[in-house]
Every structure is written in C-alpha cells, then in structure tokens.
Amino acid sequence: MIEIVDLHKSFGDYQVLTGINLCVPEGNTCVILGGSGSGKTVLMKHMIGLLKPDKGQVVIDGEDVVPMGAEELERMRRKFGMVFQAAALFDSMDVFENVAFPLREHSQLSEQEIRKLVREKLDLMGLPKTVEDKFPADLSGGMRKRVGLARAIVMNPKIVLYDEPTTGLDPITTDYVDEMILAAQRELGITSVVISHDIASAFNIADQIAFLSKGIILEQGPPEQVRASRHPTVEVFMQTWFGKND
Ligand SMILES: Nc1ncnc2c1ncn2[C@@H]1O[C@H](COP(=O)(O)OP(=O)(O)OP(=O)(O)O)[C@@H](O)[C@H]1O
C-alpha cells in the first residue's frame, strides 16, 4: 500500500532523509521509531505529498505521489485519515459535528446517512451516544483521542497516519487508544503508519517497526526482529527501554 524508494530530503545544507526505503503492505500497521529530530514527521509528510523530496519515489496504492500536482494530491489525500499529537478537534463543535466534518466537506450524503456513519465510527471507538453533544473541552484526553480517531476513519480511508497518538496519556489510556488503533485495522482493514516514542505501545500494535536514525532506516521488520537487532544504535534504544522494564 505504501512503498518508499530511496527518498532523500534536505533543508538547505541539512540532510534529514538520506535514502529511505520502506514498504508497508495493505492492512499492516507500521510503527516508525526513532530519536527526536530523526526525521519521522518529515517522512510522514512525504507520504501525503506535503513535502516534495529531492530524490526518490513515494508510491501510495500504486501511484507515485512525487510528481502529482495540487488536484491529484487532493484526490490522493482522500485515501488518508490523519490523527495528530494534539487531537486537533474543533473546540467550537460538539463531538458529533467534529466527526461529521469530513463528510460534510467532502461528500453529498444526506443528514440521515451522515448520522449513521458518525454513530458507526463512534461505536467502533467505544464512545456512547451521550458524548455526541459534548464539546472537546469537556472530554478526557483519551476520549479526545478516540474522537480524533473516529473522525480520521469516518470517510473509510485506506490508510491512517498517526503522529504520536498516545503522547501525554497515562498507561491505561494508552492501552485503550492502542486497542482502538487495532480495532480500526481489524474492522476496516486499514493500513496504518504510526510515529511513536512509546516502545511499549509500538510493540502492542505493530506488525512491523521501522527504526529511523540519521536519515536512514536502520532496521525494519516484525517487533521481535527489531528488538533482537545487532545494530548498535537500535540495541541501545531497545536496552534503554527493555533494560528497565523486563
Ligand atoms: N520545513 C522545515 N524546514 C527546515 N527544517 C525542517 C523542516 N521540517 C523539519 N525540519 C528539520 O528536520 C529535522 C527532522 O524533523 P522531524 O520533525 O521530522 O523530526 P521527528 O523525528 O519527527 O522528531 P520528534 O520526535 O521530536 O517529533 C529536524 O531537525 C527539523 O528541525
């Protein structure tokens, strides 16, 4: 579903990505791990054509997005749902309207159809009808994330990109959000790319982990393979976590 080939990106003299190769099969969840500033967000922005590379291909669902113009990008982006670090909900809209927003913007559906789709996705995220008329400010952090996730999947996207979906959440709420990411994958067959700093969460949800450092992917594979990596940088990163938590 996503294939990135020899991707290079610099800002001025600063080389952020220096030959990224990454392949995420349909229906898989790929977690991108890496230190702060390693280029995870820059990589993700290339997937939706928000940044153009200096070199390389970004093939999404069989189409290279790199040469696409504005109109083609707009069409291609409909394949995506996005979940950001801050849930990025509209504070002035209640939960129902937040989730309904993409449908109102991009479809001609009737009010009845919109109600049905919004409820379906809120159900999938375990959010009861009583939250529909609440405003983001009245929700817990975990609930806001789930509303953000319901909104990201309301258009039935093929791919969802998550930028640090569990940052700032306590461990129990993190587990719950992880469950919701897995539910979206299971029920809707969504392909997911998740940027995370949270190794426990990465190991919970990933079919594969890609470890990014100094502009390249040092290791990519199933969680256990990455955990057993003999690459010194990956080893140190894993030991920092597993050394403390085993
Ligand atoms: N538009 C830009 N112009 C110049 N430099 C940029 C731009 N976008 C990102 N960078 C730089 O590229 C590097 C990688 O940034 P990126 O946001 O991808 O890191 P990250 O791995 O997501 O980090 P974090 O985990 O801290 O969010 C950083 O040094 C950042 O300052």
Ligand as a Chemical Component Dictionary entry (heavy atoms), coordinates in Angstrom:
data_LIG
# 
_chem_comp.id                   LIG 
_chem_comp.type                 NON-POLYMER 
_chem_comp.pdbx_formal_charge   0 
_chem_comp.three_letter_code    LIG 
# 
loop_
_chem_comp_atom.comp_id 
_chem_comp_atom.atom_id 
_chem_comp_atom.alt_atom_id 
_chem_comp_atom.type_symbol 
_chem_comp_atom.charge 
_chem_comp_atom.model_Cartn_x 
_chem_comp_atom.model_Cartn_y 
_chem_comp_atom.model_Cartn_z 
_chem_comp_atom.pdbx_ordinal 
LIG N1  N1  N 0 10.251 22.775 6.968  1  
LIG C1  C1  C 0 11.442 22.575 7.553  2  
LIG N2  N2  N 0 12.465 23.429 7.325  3  
LIG C2  C2  C 0 13.678 23.226 7.880  4  
LIG N3  N3  N 0 13.976 22.190 8.709  5  
LIG C3  C3  C 0 12.988 21.315 8.982  6  
LIG C4  C4  C 0 11.680 21.461 8.420  7  
LIG N4  N4  N 0 10.905 20.421 8.857  8  
LIG C5  C5  C 0 11.712 19.674 9.666  9  
LIG N5  N5  N 0 12.939 20.211 9.724  10 
LIG C6  C6  C 0 14.074 19.637 10.487 11 
LIG O1  O1  O 0 14.225 18.268 10.156 12 
LIG C7  C7  C 0 14.599 17.501 11.298 13 
LIG C8  C8  C 0 13.648 16.338 11.479 14 
LIG O2  O2  O 0 12.383 16.833 11.909 15 
LIG P1  P1  P 0 11.140 15.905 12.259 16 
LIG O3  O3  O 0 10.041 16.813 12.713 17 
LIG O4  O4  O 0 10.843 15.003 11.133 18 
LIG O5  O5  O 0 11.694 15.060 13.487 19 
LIG P2  P2  P 0 10.961 13.927 14.317 20 
LIG O6  O6  O 0 11.753 12.683 14.149 21 
LIG O7  O7  O 0 9.517  13.869 13.941 22 
LIG O8  O8  O 0 11.161 14.500 15.780 23 
LIG P3  P3  P 0 10.225 14.461 17.085 24 
LIG O9  O9  O 0 10.238 13.034 17.541 25 
LIG O10 O10 O 0 10.957 15.350 18.030 26 
LIG O11 O11 O 0 8.863  14.957 16.685 27 
LIG C9  C9  C 0 14.609 18.461 12.478 28 
LIG O12 O12 O 0 15.941 18.822 12.748 29 
LIG C10 C10 C 0 13.810 19.645 11.979 30 
LIG O13 O13 O 0 14.261 20.836 12.573 31 
# 
loop_
_chem_comp_bond.comp_id 
_chem_comp_bond.atom_id_1 
_chem_comp_bond.atom_id_2 
_chem_comp_bond.value_order 
_chem_comp_bond.pdbx_ordinal 
LIG N1  C1  SING 1  
LIG C1  N2  SING 2  
LIG C1  C4  DOUB 3  
LIG N2  C2  DOUB 4  
LIG C2  N3  SING 5  
LIG N3  C3  DOUB 6  
LIG C3  C4  SING 7  
LIG C3  N5  SING 8  
LIG C4  N4  SING 9  
LIG N4  C5  DOUB 10 
LIG C5  N5  SING 11 
LIG N5  C6  SING 12 
LIG C6  O1  SING 13 
LIG C6  C10 SING 14 
LIG O1  C7  SING 15 
LIG C7  C8  SING 16 
LIG C7  C9  SING 17 
LIG C8  O2  SING 18 
LIG O2  P1  SING 19 
LIG P1  O3  DOUB 20 
LIG P1  O4  SING 21 
LIG P1  O5  SING 22 
LIG O5  P2  SING 23 
LIG P2  O6  DOUB 24 
LIG P2  O7  SING 25 
LIG P2  O8  SING 26 
LIG O8  P3  SING 27 
LIG P3  O9  DOUB 28 
LIG P3  O10 SING 29 
LIG P3  O11 SING 30 
LIG C9  O12 SING 31 
LIG C9  C10 SING 32 
LIG C10 O13 SING 33 
# 
